[in-house]
Amino acid sequence: MNLADSEIVTAILTDGGFVRAGDEASADVVLLNSCAVRENAEERLGNILTQLKGRKRRQRELVVGVLGCVPQFERERVFSDFPFVDFIVGPDNYRELAGIIENSREQKRLASLDYDQQETYAGIDPVRTGSISAFLPVMRGCNNYCAFCVVPVTRGRERSVGYERVLAEVAALAASGFREVTLLGQNVNSWRDAEKSLDFAGLLDGVSQAAPSMRIRFTTSHPKDISEALVKVIAARPNLCNHIHLPVQSGSSRMLDLMKRGHTREEYLDRIAMIRRHIPDAAITTDLIAGFCTETEEEHRETLSLMEAVGYDTAFMFHYSVRPGTWAARNLPDDVPEALKKRRLQEIIELQNAMSREIYRREIGKTVEVLAEAESRRSSLQLMGRTKTNRAVVFSRGEFNAGDTLLVKITGATSATLTGEAVS
Ligand code: SF4
C-alpha cells in the first residue's frame, strides 16, 4: 500500500511542478513514506532519519518530510526525536503536499494529519514505477480493530473506490501494456459499492472481464470476509490468480479471541477447506505472530499444528511487538519474554521453511505458466517471473523478455524459488 501511495504522491508532486530526483543525494526535498505496522519498520525509519540529520546540518535548505502511518499516530515523537524534520503528513492528506513543501521553507513543524473518510485519491493518475505489474488500491482503511493492529488508527475507517472507476483504471492499465494488476486494500474483501449493490466477488468478476489479458491478484483478505461466492469467481475465471493470502496470526482460538480476529481456529480451517474444494491447486499464504500476549506453550503448538493442517506456501512471520495506540497496548500484558517469543518464532520459521521446500519440490517436472517480470539478479541470461500461484521462478530466458507470459519446465527448487527452462 505504501508503494502505491508513493506513486500517488509522485503524481501529486509532478502536477505541482516538482521533478523526481535521480537519487537521494541530489534531492532538495526528501520524503519518507513510513510504515507503523511493526516495530522494526519504525526502527528503520529512525535509522534513515538519523542519517539525514548530518546532511540537514550541512545543507540547511534541504527539506525533510515524513509521510504515512508513523506520524499519523506518533506525531509528537517524530518531532521530539527528530526536531529537524520540516513537516509530517498523514495518509489522507497527500493532496496538500505541494503547498506544505512550499510553506515549510517559512514555517517550521507543519503537520497535516486530519482523517478524511472520503479520500480515495480519485482522479489522480499514479506515476507508475514499473511497466508490467501495477498496484491498484481499491479501498482504504479498516473497520476491524484487531487488538494488535495500528491500521484503523493510522488509516481510519473503510472506504471503497467505486466499481466503474476501478474498472476504468484496470482497462487503462491493460491499454498501457501492463500484464498484471494487484487490487489492494487493508481488508480488500470488504470492498463494497453500495450504489450498485456489489461486493468484492462482483468487483473481481467485473475486473476479470474488463481485462481478460491481464493477471488479476488481490491482497489482503480477512478470513471472516472470504465468501464462497468470491472463491467460486476465482475458480471460474482463468485470469484471476489462484493465490489467496489469508492471514491467520495464530492457531489458537483463545489467542484469536484475544486478538479480536472475529473467527475461531475451526472457522478458519472451514474456510481453507472451502477454498480447496473449489480451487484444489490454490496456493495459500498467511501472516503469523509468535508470542502474542499471554500465549502459552500449548497455544504456540496449536499455531504449528494449524500450519501443518493448512500447508501454507509461504508466510510472513514475526514475533509480537506492542504497537502504541492499539487495544492490546492498552489492555493486555506483553508478558511473553523476548527470548521465548524468539524461540517460538524460530520454530514457526523452521516449520514453514520445511513445508515450503516440500511444496516447491513437488513442482519439479511440471510445466507451469510464468509471467516474466525482470532479468534475474544473477545473470542476464536468466529471467525471474511468477506463476499464477505467486511462486517465484528463475529460468534460462531463451528468446523471452520481461513482460512475456510463457511456459517453463521446472527443474529445481529451494524453499523460496523454483528454477527451470523456458519451453514455449
Ligand atoms: S483486519 Fe488487518 S488491517 Fe484491519 S485491524 Fe485487523 S490486522 Fe489490521
Residues whose N, C-alpha, C, O or C-beta is under 5 A from the ligand:
A	BS01	SF4	C142 N144 Y145 C146 C149 V151 Q186 N187
